[in-house]
Amino acid sequence: MFERLLFVAALLLASRAAEARPQEPLQPLKDRYCHAVTAATDPIVAPAPSRFTCGGEPSGYEDGRLWLSAEVHPDDVAGEGATLLVHQTRFERLDIMFGYADGSVIRHRVRAGDFGSYWRVGGQLAFSAPYRGAPLASVKLGIDGLDDYSLLRTRLLPAGAAARDAALAASLIGGALTLLLLSSCYNLLLARASRQSYVVWHSAWVATVLVWALLWSQLALLALPILAGTATARLCTMLATLAIAFAATCAATCPEAGSTPCWLRRLVLALGWGVALMGAPVAFGPAAMIDAIGPVLGVTVLAVLAAVTLMIGLAWRRGCREARSFFLAWAIPMAVLAATQLFDMGTSLFGGGPQIAVLLASALQTVWLSIATTLHLSRFRAERDTARAAQAELRELAERDPLTGLLNRRGFVDRTETALAGAGHSFGLLLIDVDHFKAINDRYGHDAGDRVLRRLADRLGELAGSTVHAARLGGEEFALGVTGLALPDLVDFAEKVRISLGSLALADLIGEEGRLSVSIGVAEAVGRSSFRTVYRLADQALYAAKNAGRDRVACGHLGRMDKPERRMKAA
């Protein structure tokens, strides 16, 4: 009995081990293809050839019809309906035939310029082989005008897995396209506002990648179904090489002048635009161009990446802030682009392969660089505003008297000339001189004299406003510029100023009671008078007031001078 239990246990362990033992992975569908080449003909009536060659790659198919045939393993479809996914490439017509074990066949047909309802977001065509009771036995492809067999990518998946892949790919591509669209609009506005060359070239790169993504993902077929197939593939090739040229130019113009050698910048530009020039014959030339120029193009792309990395690294090492932001933003897309040249991504990433990898990396890059550029410009704007504020403060200090805080002669002249230039406004000038100020300095000291000047300036400052500006012209001489008062009112205003200044209390400044008196000369601008003319008249009036005994107002006119005594009586 015990021996029987041991035997049963051994059988159970053996069966579990067999279940746990990994199965041999299925070969990719493309590696199982057998091939044949026939003359190009109408795919609707052309029968598949009876003999296929298995092993090796087909040749001589460019001007004929390439037939591919593969047996379907039960594990390919897991007992349910199947979907054949064909990545878009350059061909004229494509015929798909699904063969079942009971001998039935299901056919699908598309041609360049008309993919019907077969296209899917992500650059793929989806052909359905529904479950029919009998298992799916084989799949055959008949392709007319195929440019390059090495660019053909196919996958056979269970219908459910294909639907999930298509949904995930559509979500990723939709999100990336949304980011690219928003970033494209933002970068165009940013380029217009900043007017920096590298931002302009980055905007061109984003716009180019956006158009490329719309074509490659086949979303453009919603508006232009005639582009399906070869036209889209050719345009995508051209746009991809042009995007590399724009990116290289953006990199060459990003670092500050002097942070990188000129020869290295020129090398980056030459390599980048060399890629764009080679892209034209590869995109629109005959199929032989792909084999002839393709390898050189791949090496040149790697050379561009190496040169850009070297240039940005040198600029970063030399302290260029733009280079640091640029390198961090471009590190991922540059690494992804290099990986697409060095490794075969095939049908990875839901069948999108290298294209979807580049698209996602580009979307992340545009967001990163847009944020970095915005932060850089914000710092630049803040620095500019700080510099302008400092400049305005220096200008203000240059126009201010350090003792009293009133305008100095320079500031007063500038404001007076501005007031004289204003049309339709009368302007008057009051020159004010403190009587016997030297006696205050001699008796109480210069510190006391300075305190008296500051108090007088404070009273004049109280009079200043939108129509009056006050200044200390030097020593004990002050001035008021008055806008909007005719001569009689101007003289009355001057008399009020004289009385106000004469009533200032000085005991706390000089240690005893004292009275301050001032003499004021008044002049009115006539016609388009200059400051020199008005100042000369006011100065003459001031001297007349002093000669008449001080502590009074005198008014100057062109051609004559009012006697201060009469003016005092009029006042």
C-alpha positions in Angstrom: 0.0 0.0 0.0 2.8 2.4 0.9 4.6 1.6 -2.4 1.4 2.5 -4.3 1.2 5.8 -2.5 4.8 6.6 -3.4 4.1 5.7 -7.1 1.0 8.0 -7.2 3.0 10.9 -5.6 5.8 10.4 -8.1 3.3 10.6 -11.0 1.8 13.8 -9.6 5.2 15.4 -9.2 6.1 14.4 -12.7 2.9 15.9 -14.1 3.4 19.2 -12.2 7.0 19.4 -13.5 5.8 18.9 -17.0 3.3 21.7 -16.6 6.0 24.0 -15.1 8.5 23.2 -17.8 8.6 26.2 -20.2 7.4 25.5 -23.6 9.5 26.3 -26.7 8.5 29.9 -27.7 6.9 30.2 -31.1 8.9 31.8 -33.8 7.7 35.3 -34.9 5.3 35.0 -37.8 7.8 36.7 -40.1 10.4 34.1 -39.4 8.0 31.3 -40.4 7.1 32.7 -43.8 7.8 30.8 -47.0 7.9 33.0 -50.0 7.3 33.0 -53.8 7.4 35.7 -56.5 5.0 35.9 -59.4 4.1 38.5 -62.0 2.0 41.4 -60.7 -1.7 40.9 -61.5 -5.1 41.6 -60.2 -5.1 40.3 -56.6 -8.8 39.6 -56.8 -8.4 36.7 -59.3 -4.8 35.7 -58.9 -4.4 32.3 -57.2 -1.6 31.7 -54.8 1.3 29.8 -56.2 1.5 26.1 -55.4 5.2 26.1 -54.5 6.9 28.3 -51.9 10.5 28.5 -50.8 11.1 28.3 -47.1 14.2 29.9 -45.6 16.2 33.0 -46.6 14.7 36.3 -47.7 12.8 36.8 -50.9 14.3 38.8 -53.8 13.2 40.1 -57.2 9.8 41.1 -55.9 9.9 44.9 -56.5 8.2 44.7 -59.9 6.1 41.7 -59.2 3.9 40.1 -56.6 5.5 38.8 -53.4 3.7 35.8 -51.8 4.2 34.9 -48.2 2.7 31.9 -46.5 2.9 30.6 -42.9 1.3 27.8 -41.0 -0.7 28.8 -38.0 0.0 27.0 -34.7 -2.9 26.5 -32.3 -1.0 28.6 -29.7 -1.1 31.5 -32.1 -4.8 32.1 -31.7 -5.5 30.2 -28.4 -8.7 28.6 -29.7 -10.5 31.9 -30.7 -10.7 34.2 -33.6 -7.5 35.7 -34.9 -6.3 39.1 -36.2 -3.4 39.7 -38.5 -1.8 43.1 -37.9 0.3 44.5 -40.7 2.3 47.6 -40.1 1.9 50.2 -42.9 4.8 50.3 -45.4 5.3 51.0 -49.1 3.2 48.7 -51.3 0.6 49.1 -54.0 -1.8 46.3 -53.2 -2.2 43.7 -50.4 -4.3 40.5 -50.5 -4.8 38.5 -47.3 -6.1 34.9 -47.3 -6.9 33.0 -44.1 -7.1 29.2 -44.7 -9.0 26.9 -42.3 -8.6 23.2 -41.7 -11.9 22.5 -43.4 -10.6 24.0 -46.7 -12.5 27.3 -46.4 -10.7 30.6 -47.1 -11.5 34.2 -46.0 -10.0 37.0 -48.2 -9.2 40.7 -47.4 -8.0 43.3 -49.9 -6.6 46.8 -49.6 -4.6 49.0 -51.9 -2.6 52.2 -51.6 -4.9 55.2 -51.3 -7.8 53.1 -50.0 -7.5 51.2 -46.7 -11.2 51.2 -46.1 -12.0 50.2 -42.5 -8.9 48.1 -42.1 -6.6 50.9 -40.7 -6.0 51.3 -37.0 -4.5 54.0 -34.9 -0.8 53.2 -34.6 0.2 52.7 -38.2 -1.3 49.2 -38.6 -3.8 47.4 -40.7 -6.0 44.8 -39.0 -7.4 41.8 -40.9 -9.8 39.6 -39.0 -10.0 35.7 -39.1 -13.2 34.9 -37.1 -13.6 31.6 -35.3 -15.5 29.2 -37.6 -15.5 25.9 -35.7 -12.6 24.6 -37.8 -9.2 25.8 -36.6 -7.2 28.4 -38.6 -4.5 26.6 -40.5 -2.6 29.1 -42.6 -2.2 32.7 -43.6 -1.1 34.0 -47.0 -0.1 37.5 -48.1 0.1 38.6 -51.7 1.8 42.0 -52.0 2.2 44.1 -55.2 4.9 46.8 -55.4 6.5 46.2 -52.0 9.6 48.4 -51.7 11.5 46.6 -49.0 10.8 43.3 -47.4 12.9 44.2 -44.4 10.5 47.0 -43.5 7.5 44.6 -43.5 6.2 43.9 -39.9 3.3 41.5 -39.2 1.8 40.0 -36.1 -0.9 37.3 -35.7 -2.7 37.6 -32.4 -5.9 36.3 -30.8 -8.7 38.7 -31.5 -9.0 39.8 -27.9 -5.3 40.5 -27.5 -5.3 42.4 -30.8 -8.2 44.6 -29.6 -6.5 45.3 -26.3 -3.3 46.2 -28.0 -5.1 48.5 -30.4 -6.9 50.2 -27.5 -3.7 50.7 -25.5 -1.8 52.0 -28.6 -4.7 54.4 -29.4 -4.6 55.7 -25.9 -0.9 56.3 -25.8 -0.8 57.8 -29.2 -3.8 60.0 -28.5 -2.2 61.3 -25.3 1.2 61.9 -27.1 -0.6 63.8 -30.0 -2.5 66.0 -27.5 0.8 66.9 -25.8 2.4 67.6 -29.1 -0.5 69.8 -30.3 -0.6 71.8 -27.1 3.2 72.1 -27.1 3.2 73.1 -30.7 0.8 76.0 -30.1 2.6 77.0 -27.0 6.0 77.0 -28.6 4.8 79.1 -31.6 3.6 81.7 -29.1 6.8 81.4 -27.1 8.9 81.8 -30.2 7.0 84.9 -31.2 7.3 86.4 -27.7 10.9 85.5 -27.0 12.4 85.9 -30.5 15.2 83.5 -29.6 16.5 81.4 -32.4 16.6 78.1 -30.6 13.0 78.5 -29.5 12.0 79.1 -33.1 13.8 76.0 -34.3 12.4 74.0 -31.5 8.9 75.1 -32.6 9.6 74.0 -36.1 10.8 70.6 -34.7 7.6 70.2 -32.6 5.3 71.1 -35.6 7.2 68.7 -37.8 6.9 65.8 -35.3 3.2 66.6 -34.9 2.6 66.3 -38.6 4.7 63.1 -38.8 2.8 61.6 -35.9 -0.6 62.4 -37.5 0.5 60.7 -40.7 2.2 57.7 -39.2 -0.6 57.0 -36.7 -3.0 57.1 -39.7 -5.3 59.7 -38.0 -4.7 61.9 -41.1 -6.7 59.3 -43.1 -9.8 60.7 -41.5 -9.4 63.8 -43.6 -7.2 62.5 -46.4 -7.9 58.8 -47.1 -6.0 59.0 -50.4 -2.7 59.2 -48.4 -3.1 55.6 -47.2 -0.1 53.4 -47.9 2.9 54.4 -49.9 2.2 58.2 -49.8 2.1 58.2 -46.1 5.2 56.1 -45.7 7.2 58.4 -48.0 6.0 61.6 -46.3 6.8 60.1 -42.9 10.4 59.3 -44.0 10.9 62.9 -45.3 9.4 64.5 -42.2 11.5 62.3 -39.9 14.7 63.4 -41.5 13.6 67.0 -41.6 12.7 66.8 -37.8 16.3 65.7 -37.2 17.6 68.7 -39.1 15.5 71.1 -37.1 16.5 69.4 -33.8 20.2 69.7 -34.7 19.8 73.4 -35.6 17.9 74.0 -32.3 20.9 72.3 -30.5 23.4 74.4 -32.4 21.7 77.7 -31.6 20.9 76.9 -27.9 24.2 77.4 -26.1 25.5 81.0 -25.6 28.1 82.3 -28.0 31.5 81.3 -26.9 30.4 78.3 -24.8 31.2 75.9 -27.6 33.7 75.9 -30.5 32.4 77.3 -33.7 33.6 74.3 -35.7 31.5 72.0 -33.5 28.4 74.1 -34.1 29.0 74.0 -37.9 29.6 70.2 -37.7 26.2 69.7 -36.0 24.5 71.9 -38.6 26.2 70.1 -41.5 25.3 66.6 -40.2 21.7 67.6 -39.3 20.9 69.1 -42.7 22.9 66.3 -44.4 20.3 63.9 -42.9 17.5 66.0 -44.4 19.2 66.0 -47.8 19.6 62.2 -47.8 16.0 61.8 -46.6 14.6 63.2 -49.9 16.0 60.4 -52.2 15.2 57.7 -49.6 11.7 59.0 -49.3 10.8 59.6 -52.9 13.4 57.7 -54.9 13.2 54.1 -56.2 13.3 51.2 -53.8 17.0 50.7 -54.5 17.7 54.0 -52.7 16.7 52.5 -49.4 19.4 49.8 -49.6 22.0 52.3 -51.1 21.5 55.3 -48.8 19.8 53.7 -45.8 22.9 52.5 -44.0 24.7 55.8 -44.6 21.7 57.6 -43.3 21.6 55.6 -40.1 25.3 56.2 -39.4 24.8 60.0 -40.0 22.0 60.1 -37.6 24.2 58.5 -34.9 26.9 61.0 -35.8 24.4 63.9 -35.3 23.5 62.5 -31.8 27.2 62.1 -30.9 28.1 65.7 -32.0 25.1 67.2 -30.3 25.9 65.3 -27.0 29.5 66.6 -27.2 28.5 70.2 -27.9 25.8 70.4 -25.2 28.1 68.6 -22.7 30.9 71.2 -23.3 28.4 74.1 -23.0 27.0 72.7 -19.8 30.5 72.2 -18.3 31.3 75.8 -19.1 28.3 77.0 -17.1 25.7 77.6 -19.8 22.2 77.3 -18.2 20.4 76.8 -21.5 22.6 73.8 -22.3 21.7 72.1 -19.0 18.0 72.4 -19.6 18.5 71.4 -23.3 20.5 68.3 -22.3 18.0 67.1 -19.7 15.1 67.6 -22.1 16.7 65.9 -25.1 18.4 63.0 -23.2 15.4 60.6 -23.5 14.5 61.2 -27.2 18.2 61.1 -28.2 18.7 57.8 -26.4 15.5 56.4 -28.0 16.5 57.6 -31.5 19.9 56.0 -31.0 18.3 52.8 -29.9 16.1 52.7 -33.0 19.3 52.8 -35.1 21.2 50.2 -33.1 18.5 47.7 -32.2 15.6 46.1 -34.0 12.4 47.0 -32.0 10.3 45.1 -34.5 6.7 44.8 -33.4 7.2 45.8 -29.7 5.1 48.5 -28.0 1.8 47.2 -29.2 3.1 46.8 -32.8 4.2 50.4 -33.1 7.9 49.5 -32.6 10.4 52.3 -33.0 7.8 54.8 -34.2 5.7 54.8 -31.1 8.9 54.9 -28.9 10.1 58.0 -30.7 6.6 59.6 -30.5 6.3 59.1 -26.8 9.8 60.3 -26.2 9.1 63.4 -28.3 6.0 64.2 -26.4 7.8 64.0 -23.1 10.6 66.1 -24.5 8.4 68.9 -25.7 6.7 69.1 -22.3 10.0 69.1 -20.5 11.7 71.7 -22.7 8.6 73.9 -22.8 8.6 74.0 -19.0 12.4 74.5 -18.9 12.2 77.3 -21.5 9.3 79.0 -19.6 11.3 78.9 -16.4 14.4 80.2 -18.1 12.4 83.1 -19.7 10.7 83.8 -16.4 14.1 84.1 -14.7 15.2 86.3 -17.6 12.1 88.5 -17.3 12.6 88.8 -13.5 16.3 89.7 -14.0 15.2 92.2 -16.7 12.6 93.7 -14.4 15.1 93.9 -11.5 17.6 95.6 -13.8 14.9 98.1 -15.0 13.9 98.8 -11.5 17.5 99.4 -10.5 18.0 101.6 -13.6 14.9 103.6 -12.7 16.1 103.9 -9.1 19.6 105.1 -10.3 17.9 107.5 -12.6 15.7 108.8 -9.8 18.8 109.1 -7.5 20.6 111.0 -10.2 17.8 113.5 -10.4 17.4 113.9 -6.6 19.3 116.2 -4.2 20.9 114.0 -1.5 20.4 116.5 1.3 16.7 117.4 0.9 15.3 114.6 -1.3 13.9 117.2 -3.7 14.7 117.2 -7.4 18.2 118.5 -8.3 18.9 120.9 -11.1 19.1 118.1 -13.7 15.8 116.5 -12.6 14.0 119.8 -12.4 15.2 120.9 -15.9 13.9 117.6 -17.4 10.5 117.9 -15.9 10.3 121.6 -16.8 11.1 120.9 -20.4 8.5 118.2 -20.5 5.9 120.7 -19.0 6.9 123.4 -21.5 6.5 120.9 -24.4 2.9 120.2 -23.3 0.4 121.9 -25.5 -2.5 124.0 -24.1 -1.1 124.5 -20.6 0.4 127.6 -19.1 3.6 127.2 -17.1 5.2 129.4 -14.4 8.6 129.2 -12.6 9.2 130.3 -9.1 12.9 130.9 -8.0 13.2 131.0 -4.2 16.2 132.2 -2.3 16.6 132.1 1.5 17.5 135.6 2.7 20.7 136.0 4.8 21.2 132.2 4.9 25.0 132.7 5.2 24.4 134.3 8.6 22.6 131.2 9.8 25.6 129.0 8.8 28.1 131.4 10.4 26.2 131.8 13.7 24.7 128.3 14.2 27.0 126.1 12.1 26.6 124.2 8.8 24.7 121.3 10.4 22.0 123.7 11.7 21.9 125.3 8.2 21.4 121.9 6.6 18.6 121.2 9.0 16.9 124.5 8.1 17.2 123.6 4.4 15.7 120.2 5.0 12.7 121.7 6.8 12.2 124.3 4.1 12.4 121.4 1.5 9.8 119.5 3.5 7.4 122.4 3.3 8.0 122.8 -0.5 7.5 119.0 -0.9 4.1 119.3 0.6 3.2 121.7 -2.2 4.5 119.3 -4.9 1.9 117.2 -6.8 0.7 116.5 -10.4 0.9 120.3 -11.3 3.7 121.4 -9.1 7.3 120.0 -8.9 9.9 121.3 -6.4 13.6 121.3 -6.5 16.8 122.5 -4.8 18.9 124.1 -7.5 22.0 124.5 -5.2 23.0 126.1 -2.0 20.0 128.0 -0.5 18.2 128.4 -3.9 15.0 126.4 -4.5 12.5 126.3 -7.4 8.9 125.5 -8.0 7.5 124.6 -11.5 3.8 125.3 -11.7 1.5 124.1 -14.5 -2.0 125.5 -15.2 -1.9 128.9 -13.5 -2.0 132.2 -15.4 0.2 135.1 -14.3 -2.1 136.8 -11.8 -2.8 133.5 -10.0 0.8 132.5 -10.2 1.8 135.7 -8.3 -0.8 135.0 -5.7 0.5 131.4 -5.3 4.1 132.7 -4.9 3.0 135.1 -2.2 1.3 132.2 -0.3 4.5 130.2 -0.6 6.5 133.2 0.8 4.2 133.5 3.7 4.2 129.7 4.4 8.0 129.5 4.4 8.3 132.5 6.6 6.1 130.9 9.2 8.4 127.9 9.7 9.4 127.3 13.3 13.2 127.1 13.7 13.7 127.0 17.5 14.2 123.2 17.6 16.8 123.5 14.8 18.9 126.4 15.9 18.3 126.5 19.6 16.5 129.8 19.8 13.6 131.6 18.2 14.2 132.8 14.7 12.4 133.8 11.6 13.1 132.7 8.1 12.4 135.0 5.1 12.7 134.2 1.4 12.7 136.2 -1.8 10.8 134.9 -4.9 11.2 135.6 -8.5 8.3 134.7 -10.8 8.2 134.2 -14.6 5.6 132.9 -16.9 6.4 131.0 -20.1 5.1 132.9 -23.2 4.4 130.9 -26.4 7.0 128.2 -27.0 9.5 129.5 -24.5 12.6 127.5 -23.6 13.7 126.7 -20.0 16.6 129.0 -20.5 14.4 131.9 -21.3 11.9 131.3 -18.5 14.8 130.8 -16.0 16.5 134.0 -17.1 13.3 136.0 -16.5 12.7 134.4 -13.1 16.3 135.0 -12.1 16.1 138.7 -13.0 12.9 138.9 -11.0 14.6 137.2 -8.0 17.5 139.8 -8.1 14.9 142.6 -8.3 13.2 141.2 -5.2 16.5 141.1 -3.3 17.5 144.6 -4.4 14.1 145.9 -3.3 14.7 144.8 0.3 14.2 141.0 0.2 11.2 139.0 1.8 9.0 139.7 -1.2 7.8 138.5 -4.6 8.8 140.0 -8.0 7.6 139.1 -11.4 9.6 139.1 -14.6 8.2 139.8 -18.1 9.7 139.8 -21.6 11.0 143.3 -22.3 10.4 144.8 -18.8 10.4 144.0 -15.1 7.6 144.8 -12.7 8.7 146.8 -9.7 8.5 144.6 -6.7 6.9 147.3 -4.6 4.0 147.6 -7.0 3.7 143.8 -7.1 3.6 143.8 -3.3 0.8 146.3 -3.3 -1.1 144.4 -5.9 -0.7 141.3 -3.8 
